[in-house]
Structures are given as C-alpha cells and as structure tokens.
Amino acid sequence: MMISTKGRYALRLMIDIAEQGEDARVPLREVAERQGISIKYLEQLAGSLVRAGLLKSTRGARGGYVLTRSSDEMTAGDVLRAAEGSCAPVACLEDDFGVCPRRSECNTIAFWEGLDKTIENYVDGVTLGDLVKKPGCVA
C-alpha cells in the first residue's frame, strides 16, 4: 500500500493545526507557510477533512480551521481515510469494489485481510496527539 501525497499532506495539515492548540483557529495561509504546501492544495484537503467531520471552518478576520475533537481522540487512520478514501492494501477489499467473483476460491484473500487488519490497527492506534507529542517516535 502506498499513501499518496494527499494522505501525507492531510496528516501534516492536521498535526500542524493540533500543534497550535485545541481551540486555536488556524488560517490555512499560516499552515502553508509553515509546511511549504500550496494554499490551493491545502484548501482541497481541508474541504475533505471538513466533510469527514474532522475539521470545522470559521470565516472572518479571526477565522480559520479548528479540530472538531481533541487530538488525543483523532487517529491517523481517521485522517488518512478522509483524504485517501481507504487504507485497504488491495482493491478487492475496498467497499466500493463489490464482491469479487473469485473470492471463494482465492488463495490470497486471508493474507490480504490480515494485512488490512494490521494496517487498520496501526493507523487507528496512533492519535494526532501522539504525533504532536513525539514526532518520529511512534511505534
């Protein structure tokens, strides 16, 4: 499985906002400057994260983006699924794929399901709070 730029940048966006404090309203312009990501790209990512219920947007002079819940209650998996759509390692495990006609005779399905479970457990076991507190040190 390969996480795209969309997933990586969405995680950086969310960590950046979390680092500013739980109630801070963070303008994307500031995130763009700190992270070296174009504001247009951040606007697209923020839209997906708002639709997923992970961010809330406020307009106006004191506007910006704020996390909808504590960084300790939001997982890397939440962010990656909002940005990527799925963390499944193969298409046949994705919800929109449908039922594979070879599923009952597939010798590898149990392997892919095990890998998917391992990935999901890992990304759901790491919170934004973990990433803010110990960057680069998550096991």
Stockholm file with secondary structure:
# STOCKHOLM 1.0

chainA/1-139         MMISTKGRYALRLMIDIAEQGEDARVPLREVAERQGISIKYLEQLAGSLVRAGLLKSTRGARGGYVLTRSSDEMTAGDVLRAAEGSCAPVACLEDDFGVCPRRSECNTIAFWEGLDKTIENYVDGVTLGDLVKKPGCVA
#=GR chainA/1-139 SS CCCCHHHHHHHHHHHHHHHTCTTCCBCHHHHHHHHTCCHHHHHHHHHHHHHTTSEEEECSTTCEEEESSCTTSCBHHHHHHHHHSCCCSSGGGSGGGCCCTTGGGCSSHHHHHHHHHHHHHHHHTCBHHHHHHSTTCCC
#=GC SS_cons         CCCCHHHHHHHHHHHHHHHTCTTCCBCHHHHHHHHTCCHHHHHHHHHHHHHTTSEEEECSTTCEEEESSCTTSCBHHHHHHHHHSCCCSSGGGSGGGCCCTTGGGCSSHHHHHHHHHHHHHHHHTCBHHHHHHSTTCCC
//
